């Protein structure tokens, strides 16, 4: 997705008018319209100002968005409308999934610790068995 679509989507999401946005980033409205119509290029300094005003990391404008863009609560993929979405509901669902993800990470970490302990127990049991065998004069060692 190109930078212009991302900017337009964020303007709609943040409910900025074009003039408000122009004032915040320090350009004229005709300059913004030239950018929107691909008649003007956006340099890195401009992208930094835009990112700051729209509260996104600068990398947002350089990464590919597999999921399209959300404009006015509507999901658009490859220029096609794919239905409505309530932004606050989506954010809530994302928050729930992030919490579940953290819990799963903790469970996996605990399981890894259990496996490490079981491996240590097995090694101790082998050592104990070897000591018993050696004590009894048996030269055979367990692996």
RAMO-V636442 format. One record per residue. N is the residue number from 1. RES is the residue in one letter. SS is DSSP state (H for helix, E for strand, L for the rest). Layout:
n=<N N>
res=<RES RES>
ss=<SS SS>
//
This chain:
n=<1 2 3 4 5 6 7 8 9 10 11 12 13 14 15 16 17 18 19 20 21 22 23 24 25 26 27 28 29 30 31 32 33 34 35 36 37 38 39 40 41 42 43 44 45 46 47 48 49 50 51 52 53 54 55 56 57 58 59 60 61 62 63 64 65 66 67 68 69 70 71 72 73 74 75 76 77 78 79 80 81 82 83 84 85 86 87 88 89 90 91 92 93 94 95 96 97 98 99 100 101 102 103 104 105 106 107 108 109 110 111 112 113 114 115 116 117 118 119 120 121 122 123 124 125 126 127 128 129 130 131 132 133 134 135 136 137 138 139 140 141 142 143>
res=<X X X X X X X X X X X X X X X X X X X X X X X X X X X X X X X X X X X X X X X X X X X X X X X X X X X X X X X X X X X X X X X X X X X X X X X X X X X X X X X X X X X X X X X X X X X X X X X X X X X X X X X X X X X X X X X X X X X X X X X X X X X X X X X X X X X X X X X X X X X X X X X>
ss=<L L H H H H H H H H H H H H L L L H H H H H H H H L L L H H H H H H H H L L L L L L L H H H H H H H H H H H L L L H H H H L L L L L L L E E E L L E E E E L L E E E E E L L H H H H H H H H H H H H H H H H H H H H H H H H H H H H H H H H H H H H H H H H H H H H H H H H H L L L L L L L L>
//
